[in-house]
Amino acid sequence: MIHIDGAIVVEGKYDKIKLSRMVDCPIITTGGFGVFKSDETKALLRWYAEHGGIIILTDSDSAGFRIRGYIKGIVNSGEVKSAYIPDIFGKEKRKQKPSAEGKLGVEGVSERVIAEALERAGVIGERAEDRRKITRTDLYDDGLFGGGDASKKRAELLKRLGLPERLSVSGLLDVLNSSMSFEEYKKAVGK
C-alpha cells in the first residue's frame, strides 16, 4: 500500500475499487457529474481540502476535466493537487465498447500508470504500516458507535470538526485517520 496524505477524488465506484487496492487514504467518488448537485459531496471535498488536502484523479477525457475544473472552483481554501493519467486509448474490460473519446479512464489503466501519476503530482508519502489507526473499537470505547446515545455524541463531534452531519461511521473513520493522529483524536473526543 502507498500512503497518501489527504484524500483522492475519483469519478466513480470502479475507480475507487481500483485505487483501494493501491493506496492508504480516503477515496471520495464524485458520482461523475453528480458532484454538481450533491451539497454533501461538495462539503466533504471542502473539508478534506482544508484538513490534509485533496488529490483530483479524474479521467483524461473532457468529462474528467470538466469535473476537475468544477471541484477546483468550489474549493475556496485548503490544498488541491491534481494527478493526471496520460491519454491511453483502449476499452475498459467491463465495458462493451470504448468511451466516446476512446480513452481509458482511471479504472482501465494499470496500477503502475496510476502510481506514476501520483508520483508526478508529488503526493506519494511514506508507508504507514506502523502508524496507530483509529478503529471502530476506539469509537465504541469513546461512546461514538454502538451505544444508546452514540449517534448524538457522534453528531456533536462531527459538528465540532466541521464535518457533514450525515457522514457514516466508516466515513468518519476515513476522515479521522487521514487528518489526525490517534493522540489528536483522543484530544478531540475529550473536549
N, C-alpha and C positions, 0 to 999 in steps of 0.2 A: 504493500500500500504506500502511496505517496501522500505525505501530509501537505495540505494546503491551508494556509492561514486565510480565513474568510470563507465565503460560500461561493459555489459555482452556480451560475444561472444558465439553464439549457431550455430548449423549446418544449420537449415532450418527454413522456414516460420512458420511451425506448432509449432516448439519450441518457436519461437518469440511470436506467438499468446498466447501460454500458459503463458509465462513469463510476457507479457504485462498486464495481469490481476493481477499480483502479485507485481511487482517492479516499482519503480520510478527512472528509469535511462535509458540511451540509450541501445538498444539491437541491436547488429550487427549480421547479418547472414553471414555465410561463403559460402552458396550455396553448402554445402558438400565439395567435392574436388575442387569445382570452385575457392576456395581461392588460389589454386596453380597457377592459370593463371591470376587472376584479380589483376593488379597493383593498381587499385583504392582501392580495399578492403585491400590490404597489406598496402598501405599508410595510410588508415583510422585507421587500427589496430595500426600502429606505433604511429600515432598522439595521439590516446586515451591512449596508454601506457604511453606516456610522459606527458599527461595532465589529470591526475586523475586515470589512471591505467585501466587495463582490467582484467576481471574475465572470464576465459575459462570454459564453462559449456557444454561440448560435451557429446555425448552418451558414455556409458561404454563398447562399443564393439571395435573391432580392428580398424575400420574406424575412430571412435571418437578419439581414442588415436593417430592415425596417424595424424589427423588434428591438435590435441592439440600439438603434438611434432613439427609439421611444424610451427605453429604460434609462439611457443616459440623460434624456430630457426630464424625466420625472424625479430623478435622484438629485436633490439640491445640495446635499453636503455628504461628506464621507468619502470613501475611496472606491472608485470604479476603475477596474482594469479590463482590458479586452484581450482575449486569446482567440486567434484566428486559425481555422483549419484551412489548408490550401484547397484550391479548386481541383477536385479529383472527380473525374467523370466515371459514372457507372450506375448500378442499381443496387439498392439495399436488398438483402436476401429475402426479407419478409414481404416485399412488395412485388406486385405483378409486373410493373413497368417502372422505368426511371422517373424521377421527378420532372417537372415541367422544364427546368433548365438542364436536366441530365447530370446534376452534380450529386455526389454522395453527401449526406448530412453527417452530423456527429455520430449517429448510431452506425453508420456504414463504413467509417474509416477505421483503420487499425488503432489499437491502443498505443502503438509507437507514435503514430501521427498525432494523436491527442497529447501524449506526453511531451512531444517536441513543441506543440503549440503552447502548452502551459509553460514550458521552459523558456521559450522566446518571450512570453509575456512577463517573465521574471516572478512567477508566483509559486514555484515549487519550493516548499520549505523542508525542514528536517523531518525525518521519520519520527512518529510519535508513539512508538511502542511502549516506552517507559512512563509516559505521562498518565497521571491518575485521572480516569474518566469519571464523570458524574453518571450514575446509573439510576434505573427505576427504583432500586432498593434505597438509594440515597433520598430520592423524592418521597418514598414511602416513610422512611425513618423521620423525615422532616415534616411529615403531615401534608405533603403536596400531592399525594397519589394514594388511592385505595381506602381512605378513611371517610368518616361521615362528613366532615367539613373540608375535605381536601380540595374540592373544586373552588370553594370560597377562598382558601389560602392561596391556591394557585392563581386565581384571578387577581388577588392583591399583589402577588409577586410579578405577574405579567404587567400590571398597571405600573408598578414601581420601576420596572425595567423598560417601560415604554414599548411593550410588545403587543401585537394584536390579541384581543380577548379570546378569540376562537382558536388560538394555537393549540394543537393537540399535545398530549404528553410526549409523544415521540418528537414532535416539532420543537417542544421546549427543551428536550434533551439535546437535540442538534444545536439549538441556539446557545445553550449554556456551554456545551463542550467546545464550540467554535469561538466563543467570545470571552471566556473567563477560565481561570484555573479552578481547581476544586476548592482551594482556600478562599478565593474570591466569591465563589458560590455560597460557601458556608457563611461568609460575612453578609451577603445579600439576603440570605434566608433569616439570619439572626436579627435583622433590623425590624 
